[in-house]
Amino acid sequence: MTMATANDVERARREGELFGIPLGDLGWFQSLLMGLATGMAAFFLTTFVAILVLLFYMMATGKHPDFADTYRLAGFPVGVVVLVLALGFLGVQWARRMAKKMRKQ
């Protein structure tokens, strides 16, 4: 879906749409899955980048760092923070939708 006018952008913001994904239509289980998937993706991407950084560091200095630190010091904290933020955002979207439905009844 293309955003041709300012009204389209405003409607997407109001309905909770992100990159064409209608976040406003997700149920609680779908929101949970999306939040978990986002946290896992952040964990794996951060760990991958940290491994590459340590690899280049090892090549430049000749030292042998512990690659387990990439999981413990980089991937895990970033993954947890993104997981909490994603679940918080999606939980608020779901709660707003449920409150809106309750007001309509």
HELIX and SHEET records of a PDB file:
HELIX    1   1 ALA A    6  GLU A   15  1                                  10    
HELIX    2   2 LEU A   23  ASP A   25  5                                   3    
HELIX    3   3 TRP A   28  THR A   61  1                                  34    
HELIX    4   4 ALA A   68  ASP A   69  1                                   2    
HELIX    5   5 THR A   70  GLY A   75  3                                   6    
HELIX    6   6 PHE A   76  LYS A  104  1                                  29    
SHEET    1   A 2 GLU A  17  LEU A  18  0                                        
SHEET    2   A 2 ILE A  21  PRO A  22 -1                                        
END                                                                             
